[in-house]
Amino acid sequence: MLRRVSGALLALGMLLFYQCRPYHVRQRNFVSDIVNEQYADAVKHLEKSEKKGQRPRNKSLYLLNSAYTYYLMRNWSGAQALFLEADRNIEDARKSLGLEALSFLVNPSVKQYVPEDFERVMLHYAVAVSYLGERKFESALVECRRMNLLLNSLYDAAKDKPKYKADAFGHLLMGLIYEASGDPNNAFIAYRNAYEIYAGDYTNFFSLVAPEQLKRDIIRTALKTGFKEEAEYYRNLFGIKAVDEAVPDASLIVFWNNGLVPAKEQWSLDFVVVQQNGFITFSNVNLGITFTFPSSSISSQDAGNLAALKVFRIAFPKFTSRKKTYSGAEVLVGSKRYALETVEPLDAIAHKSLNDRFMREMGTALLRLAVKKAGEYALRQQNKEAGAVLGLANAITEQADTRSWTILPSDVSYARIPLNVGNNKLVFRTYRLNGPPRNDTIEVNALKGRIYFESITTLKP
């Protein structure tokens, strides 16, 4: 009997060691290949680590990572097919409640992964840009409309709560695509919506103000649509007097995906538990937070066993920012320089998104752990060895869900570059934090009146 218990403890201990590793660490080889722009090797490592996406709970992440890898390879059709499959899988996972009861007793990582809200927005961004790479504006607009439905649902769900509920970049992207497709009226509306979010939530939450190019585009599309009063209003608001209604012969919109989004790690918090007057209270003095539940939230037997326990340690995910290689970028056209402006601070949005739901998810996690610990205590009173096995099993299952879409950029920047009709050769220069600048070449054979799009990702040291 003792040998069997020891064997079980050893096996569980090895599983605990594996489970404690954050998801991004288990994806180390894949992420390394992405950083070094070895995309074919990245696909191989991803298929090996996820067994070609056959693990249902991680299938959405497998599809998102695969799709984004094809996106970086500029295999637009391959990326689109995988993103579409990922989107369907995510919706199925959101509708499925089959594992909800199990996850309450174990942990959220047993469920199919449902992306963070900002990850869902970035899915639509990547799909839209992939269509722009093929100049399929109608398909890109369809994707933007789907993004708009998502943004509206986020806003309705949050209502007046001070949380991430509106995405300025999503509206800015819609404006750019509307304008490129010859619809300045809807472009103006989208640009205006983007500005309002930048001036509100993005300034308050992320200290990011509206980009200057957006301000000029609001005035220009207002003039082009015939909204003279609106144009004058925004001229005065922005302090911009000279904005021509006309666009250059042609123009190029450059998106720059810089760095990597923060990775999810695990951190542990200690809570003191007190039962009195029909309530169970969990408190963490250091953070100054308290959760109180009616004793009826759990069975009377579990409540009785819980009375013997005084302190709980609980695991919860947190985002950890990752160092960037590059600090800024600009586009050089002859002697002219066009600096790129940050439009989507994903690093800050990731932290904000997790903090927004901290209190709600911590309360659920505490109740889950209370039930498990009460059962563990009861078993230890009956059989010390069996209680030890259950204790280690509980330690394994009480792990934070550290899964995330780890290869998204830390932030997205953009610039609008005027082009001449015919061949244009531009230099895209990125500035390393340590080391010489990196120069990449962009060539565009422009036709009069056209707007072109270019998406560039720089990660390689």
Phi, psi and omega in degrees: 000314180299321180295319180296319179296318180296319178297319179296319179296320180295314180297317179293325178296320178294320178294321178299318179300318181290316184294332182289341180288128179300156182302319183293334176288320177294339178260020188305312183296319179298311181296321179300319178296321178297314180300321182270009176061031176261074192289325178297318177294325179299318179299318180296314180295323180294315179297323179291316185289327182254009180050049179057035174074021184278353175275107187305322185291339180251008187298320180299317178295319178301315181293318179297314180295319178296314181299316182291330176295316176296325176300315179294332178279355183064027171272082191297316183293320177296319179296316182299316181298318181288321177297320179297317178295320178298317181298317178296318182295322179296317179296319178298319181294322181292328181277339184278129178245013186299329183253007183300314181295318179297318182294333177295322181274338182252265173194165186297340184289351176280346181276163170297141182289128173249119186301157170298158181302318182291332177292323177293322176297317182291334174301311181293324176301311183296319179295316180299316180294325178296323176291323178296328177298336178255005182059036175264080188294323181296319178294321178295322178293322176301318179294322178293324177295322176295322176297320181296320176299318178297314181298320178295321180293323177297318181294317181295322181292324183276331183054240185262012182288144180282072182221170176294109183220357179215138184245109183296319182296324178302317179289322177299315179299318178300318179300316180298318183287320175302316182295318180296333181270004176087029181236078183293334181295307178291332176297315179301315181299315180294317178299317180297318178298319179298314181301316182299324179286319176300316183289339180259264186300318185292325176289317183289317186273321191240001182055036179245117181270168180296137178293149181297323180298322178298318180300316180293323180291327176298311182295316183296315180288331174297315178296318182293331180273349181093011179271073186293321180295318178296319179299317180294321178301313183286330174301315180291319181297318184270347184070031180246119183259320187260095173228120182279139178294328184282151174264163176298174177312320176201167178211160181236128173262119179254123172258134177241119176264112187246136174069191179236140179301153179305148179261146178279131175240174177252138171227156185243142180234141177261134177235137173270135182247134179226135176245127176195148176054036176079016180229151173249126182240129175249130183227140171239109186293320184299319180269348180068036181240146182222138176237130180236131180231148171297142178301335179291353178295336177232169182293157179298326178294314179296321179297321178295316178293325181295333181297336180278351182254137186249329186228138176241145170242127186234145181263142180212147180282153171216153177270136176242121181293149179247146184294143176265153174270329186241143184257340182188171181209157175208162177247130181254124176236098187064237180267357182268144180237136179236109181284144176273140181252138179291131180237343180219100182274075187299328178303309181291323180296321179300312179298316181297317183299317180289319178296327181300327184253010184303308186296317181296314183285330178293320178299316178297317182296323180295317177297319179300312182293325179300316179297317181295316182292325178296318178295321178297317180297316181298319181292323179298326179293331181270320185210108186298317182294314179296323177297324178294319178296315179295324179298317179290323177298319177296323178296324179292314185283339179271061178246146179290150176277104184258016179288141176196165178277090197282349186253011172293158179287158174289325176202159178240134177237165179208165174206152174253123185246124176291141180239156171266153174295134183106203185279132178236131178242117184241156176249124175261111186250126176246143184254119179286149173293326177223113179122176183287161177296159175250132179246128173238151183257136174241127177240131180226124173265096194268142171256152184298133176083358183272150170247128182249159182230141178220128177247125183235132176242126177237119179229329188296127180300000000 
